[in-house]
Amino acid sequence: MCLSSARHLATRRHSIRPLSSLRPLSSLRTPSSLPWGIASSHTHLHLNRRVSSSPALQLRERVRDCLSHLEGVLRTIDAQEQDTSLLRESTQSLDGLFLLVVCGEFNAGKSSLLNALLGGVHCEEGVLPTTSTITLIKHPTTSSPPLSRGVAVREVPVAWLRDCQLVDTPGTNTIDPTHTALTQDFLPRADCVLFVTSADRPFSESERTFLAAIGAWHKKVLFLVNKADILPAHAVDEVAAYVSRNALAELGDPATVLPVSSRTALRLKERHAAAASSREPPPLGTDLRAVAAADDMLAAAQWLAFEQQLLQVLLSHQRVARKLQSHLSTASHLLSKYEARLCGEGRLVDEDVSTVRAVKARLEASAADTAADFEGQRARVQLVLTQLGQRGHTFLQEELQMQQLPRLLGKDALIRRFETRVMSDTAEQLQRTVVSVAEWMEAKSERHCALVKDLLERQLHTPHHAVSRYDGYGGKRHALLLQLQRSSSEAIAAYNSTEAAARLVAAVHTSLAQAALLHVGAAGLSSAVALKATSLMDLTGLLPAFLMAATGLAILPMQRYRLQRELQVKVRELSQQTDVAIEEHLQQELLAAKQRSSDMVAPFALLVEHAAGSHAERINMLRASRTAIDGLLFETQKLASTDEDGDAQPLSRVEQ
């Protein structure tokens, strides 16, 4: 039974509060009032500190165990190496820093957004695509998470990067498809996605497509409408509402959509640092309205709303919960992939089981039909010999008459007449009939093999869209069917019908020789069969005249009757021995045909049998993993909602 995909709706737990639910700007905390001095350059978030005996730590260890167990399960079901590697990497990075991944179309302002967050120009900007690789932005004192090849690392000495790392990604709508592929490949590693769209072209088709990929991994997303300062305020509200509607339609959850003006924000941060005579950028969450001109007040307020929302993601239990949710969501996505695969494989295995049973039944029925036709094929040979006996009886009846006495005195002439009238072309008829029977058996044998070959070709070319041809049962099945298709064609081509016919002719040859009626030489049955007259009738005591005189006329009918009876006995013996030889040959050929067919289908039947036996066990393993992941996701939601509506309290900061 397939695993329902409906339960995956429950994994979208990490919805983002809509813009309307944010606190008004007047209620936002100033840098000095934020907990633990977030805006202070002397303290930081300590996102990667262990908490002794805390529920968060215990939950993290349980998540680690769950992910490790799932990796083992996926290996058991022959998952793709890239998926098991991703899961292993996810498990290893549970202790790592929070990853904020910035993505969007090129020229949407991703690089300028990162520069504004970092408070300085660290990422190249331009109207053309400027980012062609994944770039990890980290503090010089922190270590990098497990990274794939081609990921660049840029170190920026900004205080809050000690506890969080940024990831800059290539634009998703460049002419180079590898840019989009690189970004999509990195999505599973994200703990939160900052999705940047431009106010002058919000939510394009390529963005919608890319957002679907983000939604598949159930990642937390903050939507940023950059370059908001190019539009009037009412237009910004319309754009934000438009993006919000489309995000809801694509992700199924309410989304936070925040308008920002990153270049204005960077300019204000530089002005703030200059006013404070500081070489360091202002801390995250700094209210820039203090240094903003009237025209920039809205942009400063919008930026503060964005950083305040970002801090809510990074603080306290929510930060820990979001990271755990991110890793569990990655595991859930991979699990969903293999639930779907096993669901499709289950249907395919059931079809294959039914097909193998049907083919075996058809082979048995075909073998039974063939065996039932044996009697008719043997009767064809018996008819030739029966006609031989009838001609011999008629010959003796006509030849052994008193009026034929002068003709009987010529022994050689009598034998020639017997050969002409009785034997005639019996040998040729017999050989033609035997060869015809052999050809009939050949056709039956080919039909057996054709049944299996048709099965293999039909199963090979029947589309199964839910099952991959490159991994799992589908991959093994496809490779085996290709191999068996070739081998079955070779087996059919290798079957030598001439040899089969020769074997049957040889069997009949042996029967004739054993009957001592026909002499078969090495030249073959049709060319070397001659009559052994002394085997048919003993004329030595019949022909001398003195014997005729001594016995009288009554002896001739007696001799005729005796010879007719002996001829029929000889023909009957020959018929019986030939019938046995043909029956044995047909049985052997049928057995060989059944064995060839069985050998052709056996590897596929064995694969199907093994898959059917292990499928239920694999389904149960995935169900257990699904139950564990769903339970842990529920617990992370509870952890995330602990301080959802109240002040976030710091975790005890104990060095690992």
N, C-alpha and C positions, 0 to 999 in steps of 0.2 A: 504494500500500500504506500502511495506517495506521501511524502511529508508535506503538509500544507504550507503554502507560502504566506498564508494570511497572518500567521503568527509573527512574521517579520515586521508587520506594522507596529508591533509593540516595541521594536528595537529603536524606533525613532523617539527615544525618551528625551533627548537632549535638545528640545526645542528652545528657540531664542525668543525672548520677550519682544513683542512688537514695539515700534518706536513710541507709540502712544503710552506704553507702560513705563517709560523711563521717567526718572525724577526730573522735575523742571530744573533749568539751569540755576535758578536762584537757590535751589536746595543742595546743589552739588558741593562736596567738600572742597575746601581750599587745600593746597599742599600741606599746610601745617596741621590741618585737622584730620588728614587721612590716617588710618591706623598704622602703627609701627613706623611712622615716618616714611611712607612710600615715596613721597616726593623729595625726601632728603637724599643727598648724594652720599651720605655716610652710612646708610643702611640699605638693605635690599631684601628681596622677597624670600630668600632661602627656600626656593621651591623644591629643592632636592634634599631636604633634611629629614632624617628618619625620626619617628616619634615612638618612643618605647611604650609598648602595651597599648597603643592607641587603636581604635577601631579602623582608622584609615590604613595603618601599617598592616594589621591583620587581614584587612580586605585585599590589600595589594598582594600579599603573599598567596592568598587564595586565588586571586586572578592569575598570578604567575603559575601556580599549580594547574589551573584550568587550561591555560594556553599551552603549557608543556604537554599535558595529557592530550589535548586536541592535535598537537603536532604528531604525536605518536599514532593517533587514530588515522590522521590523514595519510601517514606513511603506510599504514596497514591497508588502506583502500587504494593504494597506488596513486596518490595525488601527485600533481606536477611538482617538480623540484622547486620551481620558482615560488610556489605557494607555501610549501613547507619551510623554505628559507625565509620567506617574508614573516611567517608566524614565529619562527625561531628568533629572527631579528626583533620582532615586536616584544617577545618575552624578555630578551636581553636589555631592551631599552626602557623597561618599566621604571628603572631607577634613574633614567636620564632626565634631562631638562625638558620643560614644556616646549613643544615645537609649534610655532605660529607660521603657517605657510601662506604666502601672499600669491594670489593667482588672478588671472584675468587676461583680457585681450592686450596685445601690444598697443602702446600709445594710450592706454587707459589711465596711466599715471601710477603704475606699480612702483617704479623706481623712485619717483618723487615722493610717494607715500612713505617708503622705507626711509628715505633721507629725512623726512619730517619727523618720523618716529625716533630716529637716531640723533636728531638735532644737528646734523651736518651732512655734507655731500660725500656719501660713501658709495653710491650706486650711480652708474652712468645713466643719463637721461637723453632722450632724443625722439624725433618724430618717426624714425625708422626703428625696427627691432634692435634693441641694444643688449638683450640678454638671450644667450643661446644655450646656456647650461644651467643646471640647478646650482644655486649658490647658497651655502649655509653661512649665516652671519652670526658669529659667536663672540663671546668675551675671550680675550687672550688667556685668561686663567682657567677656563673651563675646557673639558674634554669634548670631543665630537662623538655623536652617536654612531652606530654602525652605518656606514655609507656605501652606496653603490659606486661603481666606477663612473668617472666623469662628473662627480659632484665636486664643485670648487668650494673652498673654505675661505671666508674673509673675516678677519678679526677686527673688531671695533671695540675700543675701551669705554663702553658705556655701562654705567653701574648696573642698570637693571638687566643687562644681558648675562649677568652672573647666574641668573635664575631662569632665564628664558632664552630661546634661540629662534631666530628668524630664518625663513627660507624664501629666497627670491626665485621665481620660476620664469621660464620663457613665456612669451605671449602665445595665446591659444589659437590665434587666427592668422598666423604667418603662412607664407607659401611653403615653408619647410615643415612637413608633417611630423618630423622628429621632435620639434619643439613641443607640440601638444602631447605627443607620446611620452616625452620625458616628464612633463608635469603630471600627467595621469598616473604614471608609474610611481610617482612620489606621494600621491594622495594618501595611500594607506598609512603612511608614517606620520601624517599630520595629526596634532592634537586639537587644533582649531584652524579654520581656513578664513583668511581675510579675502573676500571676493570683491575685487575692484572693478567697477564699471564706470564708464565716462558719462558725464551729464549730457554731452552732446550726441551720444549714440547709446543710450542705456539698453541693456538686455537684448543684445543681438542674437541671431540664430546660433552662431558659434558659441556664444556664452550659455545659451539654453542647453545646447548639447553637452557642453563641458560640465554644467551644473548637474546634469543627470548622472554623470560619472561620479561627482562628489556625493550626490544623494545615495548612490549605490553603496558607498562606504559608510553612510550614516554619520558623517562628520559634522561637528558644530561649525556653523558658518555665520560670520558677520559680513553683511553687505555694505559696501562703501561706495557711494556715488561721488566720485572725485570730480574736480574742476567745477564744483557747485557755484563758484564765484562768477562763472561766465553767464549764469542765468539769473533772472529776477527771482525773488523769494517765492512767489506763487508758482512759478514754473518748476522750481526745485521741489516744492511739495508734490506737484503732479508727477514729476519723474520718480520721486521716492515711492509714491503710491503705486505707480506702474511697476516698478521693480518688485515691490512687496507682493503685489498680486501674482506676478509671474513666478516669484520664488515660492509662494505658497502652493501654486498649481504644480510646480515641479517637485518640490520637496515634501509637500503634504503637511508642513508645519508652519505656523506663523514665524516670520523672519524679522530680525532687526535690520532696518535699512537706515544708514546714517549718511547724510551729505557731509562732505569734507572738501576743503581746499588745501591740498597738501603743500603747494608752493607758498601760499600765504602763511601757512602754519610754520614752515621752515624759516621764512623770513622773520616771523614774530619770535621764534625761538632764538634765532641769532641776535635779534634786537634785545631780547631778555637777557641773554648771556653777556652782551656788551654792557647793558645797564648795570648788571651785577658785577662787572669787571671779572668775569669768570671765564676760564678757558673750557670749562665743562658745559655741556648743554643742560638746560633745565631738566629736572627729573620728570619722569612720566607722571602725568596728572597735573602738571603746573597750569594754573589759570593764566592764559596769555592775554586776557582782556586788559590787564594792567598796563601793557605796553602797546596795545592796539589803537590805531586811529579809528575814527568814527566809521570809516568805510570798511574797516576790517573787524569790527566788533562781532558781526554775525559769524564770520569765518572762525574767529577765536572761540566763540561759544560752541559752534559746531565741532571744532576740534576737541574742546574740553569734553563734550558729550561722548565723543568717540573714545578718548583715552579713559574716561570714567567707565565706560562699558567694557573696555579691554581690561581694566583693573579688576572689574567684577569677575572676569573669567580667570584672572591670575591669582586671586586672593584665596587663602585659607582652604576650607574643605571643598569649595567649588573647583579650585585648581586641581586638587588631587582627584576629585571625582571625575572631572572632565578628562583628565589624562587616562584614568582607568576605563572610562566609558569609550574613549577613543580606541584603546587597544582591544577592548571587548567588541567594539563595533567592527574593527578589522577582522577579528576572529569570526564574528557573526556573518560577515560578508563571505568569507572563505567557506564557512560551514554551509551557508545557503547555496553556494556554488556546487558543493559536492552532494548536498541533499537533492538538488535538482538533477545532478548527474546520476545519482543512484536511483532516483525516481524513474528517470528515463531508461536507465540500464535495467531496472526491474521489469519494466514493460517489455523491453527487448529480450531479456532472458526468458520471460514467460512465452513470448512468441517463438523463440528459438526452441524451447522445450517442446512446445506443441508441434513445431515443424519437424524436429527430429523424430518424435513419436509417429507423426503422419508418414514420414518417409520410410521409417522402419516397417510400418504397417503395409505401405504400398509395396515395399520390397518383398515382404512375406506373401502378400496377395499375388504379386507377379510370379514369385517362385512356385506358389501353389498352382497357378494357372498353367505355368510351363510344365510342371510335373503331370498335371491332368492331361496335357496334350501328348505326353510321351506315347500312350497307347496308339494314338492315331499315326504318329511318326513310325512306330515299329510296324504297324499294319501295312504301311507302304512297302517296306522291305519284304514282309511276309507274302504280300500279293505277288511279287516277282517270283518267289520260290514256289508259291502255290500254282502259278501258271506253268512253271517248269514241270512240276509233277503231273499236271493235267496233260501237257503235251507229251510227256513220256508215256503216260498210260495210253493215250490215243495211238501213239507210234507203235507200241507193242501190240496193241489190239489189232492194228491194221497190218503190221508186218508179219506177225507169227500166224499166218494162215497157210493152209495146204496149197492154195493156188499161188502163194508167194515163195514156194519151196525153191525154185531155181535161184531167186534173188538171195535167199538165206544162205546159199552155198558160198557166196562171196563175203567172207568175214570183213575184209577191209572196206568194201563198198557199204556193208551194213553199218559199220561204225561211222562212215562219212555221212550216210543218210541220217543217222541218229544225231550227229553233231549239227547237221543243217536244220532238221525239223524240230528237234527237241532243245538242244542247247542254244542254237541260233545266236542271238545277241544277249543271252541271259547275263553274261559277265558284264557287258557294257551297261545293260539296264540296272543291274545290281549296283554298279559303281555310281551311275548317275543318281540313283535313288539315295545311296549312302551319302554322297556329297551333298545332295539336296537337304537331307536330314541334318547334316553338319552345318550347312548354311542357316537352316532354321534355328538351330541351337545358337549359332553365332549371333543372329538377330536378337534372340532372347537375352543373351549375355550383354550385348550392347545396350539393350533397353534397361537392364539393371544399372549399368554404369551411368547411362544417360539420366536416370532418375536422380542419382546422387549429384551428378554434374549440374543438372538444372537447379537442384536445391542450393548448391553452393553459389551458383551465379545469381540466383534470385535473392538470396540472403545478402550477397555482396553488394548488389546494386539497389536494394530496397533502401530508400532514404529514411534515416532516423535522425531528425534534426536535433533532438534533445540529447543525443549521445555523440561524443567526440570520436573521431576515427583515429585519434593520435594518442590517447591515453586511456587508462582504466580498462574495463571490460571491452568497451568499444574499440580501443586501439588493438588489444590482443586479438579480438574477434576479426577485425578487418585484416590484420596481417596474416592470420591463419587462413582465412578464406581465400586471400590472394594466393598463398602458397598451395592450398588444396586445389584451387582452380587449375593451377599449372600442372600439379601432379596428376590430377584426374584426367586432364587432356593427354598427358604423356602416357598414362596407363591405358587409355582407350586406344591411342595410336600404337602402343607396343603390343596389343593383343594380336596374335598372328592367327587369322582364321584358316589359312592354308594348313598350318600345322595341326589345328584342331580337326580339320577334315581328314588329314593324313592319318591322324591317330584312329579315327573311326574306321577308315578303310583298312588300316592294319589290323584292327580288332576283327573285322569281318574276314579278312585274309586268314587270320588264325583259325577262325571257325570253319572255314572251308577246308583248310588243310587238315584239321582234326577230323572232319567228316570223311576224309579220304575220297571225296567225290570229285573235287576239282583240284588240279595241280596249279599252284600259283608260284611262278618264278620271280626272280629278282627284278624282272622288267616291269612288273606291276600287274595289277589285277586285270585290267581290260585287255592287255596284249599277250598275256602268258597263261590264260586259262584254257585248258584243253580237257577233253573228256577222257576219263579212264574207263575204257569200255568194260574191262574185267571187273570193275567195281559196280557196274550197273547190271550186267547179266552174264552169266557164265554159259557161253555158247559152246564150250569145248566138248561136252557130251551130247550136244544137240545136233550138230551138223553132220557127223559121219553117217553115211547112208546105211551102214550095217546097223547102227543104233536105231535108225528110223524103221528099218525092217524088223528088228527084234522087238521093239516096243509097240509097233503098230501106230495107227493114226491117232490113238487116244493120248499119246504122250505129248503132242504139240499143245493142245489146250492146257494141259497141266503145267507145262513149262511156261506158257504165256502168263498163266495166273500167278505162278511163283515169281516170275520176273517182275510183274506189275506190283506184286505185294512188296518185294524187296526194294523196288524203286521208291515206292511211297515211304517205306521205312527210312531209306537213305535221305529223302527230301525232308521228311519230318525231323530227323536228327539234325540236319543242316539248319532247318528253320528254327529249331529250339536253340541251338548253339548261337546262331546269328542273333536271335532275339535277345538272348542273355548278354551277348557282347554289346549290342546297341543300347540296351537298358543300362548296363554298367557305365558305358561311355557317357550317355546323357546325364546320368546321376552325377558322375564325376565333373562334367562340364557345368552342371547347375550348381554344384557345391563350390566349384572354383569361381563362378560368376558371383555367387552370394558372398564369397570371401573377399573378392575384389571390391565389391560394393561396400561391404562392411569396413574394409580397410580404408576406403576413401572417406567414409563418413565418421569413422571412429574418433579421429582427433577433434573434430568439431563437436561431436556428441560428448566427448570427455570434458572439453572446455565448458560447454553448456551445463553439464551436470555439476561441475565444480562451482561454477558461478551461481547456480540455483541453490546449492548447499550453503554457500557463504553469504548470499545476499541478505538474508534475514539477520544474520549476525552483524553485518556491516550497518544495516539500517538501525539496529538497536544501539550500536555504538554512537552513531550520529545523533540519535534521539537523546541519549544520555548527555552528550556534549551540549545539545541545544538546551536541555533543561538546566544544566549548570550555568551556561552563559546567560540565559534569560534571568535566572535567579540572581546572578551577580550584577547584571544590569539594573535590576530592581533595587538592589542594595546601594549601588552607586548613585541612583536617583535620590534615595533617601539621604545619602551623605551630601549630595549637592544641594538638597533643599533644606539642610540643617539651618543655614544662615541666609536662605534665599531672600527673606523679607526683613532681616535684621542686620545688625552690624556684624561683619565677618570678624571672627576672633582668630588670632594667629595660633598656629600649631607650636608646641614647644620645640625650640630649635636645638636639636641635639645632633652634633656632627656624626656622620656615618662612620 
